Amino acid sequence: MKGVLFDFSGTLFRVESTESWLRAALNEADVELAEDELIRSAQELETAGALPGGAFPSRPLPEDLAALWRIRDESAESHRAAYTGLSRQVALPDPALHDTLYARHKTPAAWQPYPDAAEVLDGLRDRGVAIGVVSNIGWDLRPVFREHGLDPYVSAYVLSYEHGVQKPDPRLFEIACAGLGVAPQDVLMVGDSREADGGAAALGCGVHFVDHLPAAERPDGLRPVLAMVA
């Protein structure tokens, strides 16, 4: 393999827990909430699937929100509307908190690299392997990589909202391979979604899946990638 493409959320980085996300937003907005209410609200936000990069909605969505959900990663506007719409299904003490929550999830502080991410990216670079990031997302994740020191490893970022195309559409992987200057048959796609990331196979890329787990529960899930390109 001459190139490796990585997914972002659940692959190289993990978003904070829904409870941590809500606590941070409450603190930012200087809004107090009793502990039992905070825990209950966090659980409701989790069920609603309101945290981008977290759990998907676990209950049927209203028709208008379901339509937004299907195209959420095709534009910044759709992403924001979909996720704030999910959040607003949960009553919070201040309606402005829904916007505060959305803003919080885009900050580097909301994301943690998996423990072996830097090691694996460094190992790939030492082997002369080109590295790219392909993400279904509605905002610019580059500051997250810069803040956590992983940006120097990445040669190309291909973000769905910048192209109006979502994985598993092969066009997004085609753009990424071209960005690396590597033929698809010489590229490995690493991700946590068999549906979305598996779309790279239609282009001829190899595909490797990792488990979308909390960072502490997946200390070395990326290390097999090094053996695959050795």
Phi, psi and omega in degrees: 000134179256349180211148176230129175256134179243141165288165181266282186287126180085358181238294176267327182232157174233132178287155178298167179291160179297324178295315178299319179301313180292317179301317181296319180293319177298318179296317179299320183273356183056046178246132179262145178216131178303147187303317181294325177291322178298314180297317180297316181296321178297319179295322179292321176296323177296314179297323180289343183073031188282342181270111177300132184089352178262210182291146174286160177305137182251013176220157181302144181261151171303153187304316182293323179286326177297322178295319177295319182301322183294332182243020190303330185261011181273345178202158177297323182294317180294320181298310180298315181297319181295311186283325174289331174295318176296317180299320184289356171288346180252127180286125177240158187296339178222120181304333180293344180298332181296321176288324178296319178298316181297317179296321181300318187292344180271357182274148177304330181295338181278353186237144179232128176294149172296149188305329183259008185298309182297319180300316183289317178297320178295319179296322178293317179298319178298331180274001180079020181272130177285141186237133176227163177238127178237116186225137165279110188199161181243017181205167185279110182273357183304320178299330177295315178296319180296314183298325182264008173077017182257351182300323181300341181277342191263124180269335183210134172248126177237105187249131189305318185292338178280346182239352181068024182225135180252145165301143015268015180305122182301338182300326181292321178289327178296317177299319181293317179297319178296323179296328177275343185071032183233138178294143182307323182292349178253017183240140174249129174260126181245122181202177183254353183247116178295328179287306185285305184287334178296344179298340179296334181297329180296339180268350181104003178285152166286156181225136177226133183251145174239163180274134178277090183235161171305149186304320182293339181266358179223073185287335187220029184292340181268344187300327177303337180299323181298320179291331183285341181248003182295000000 
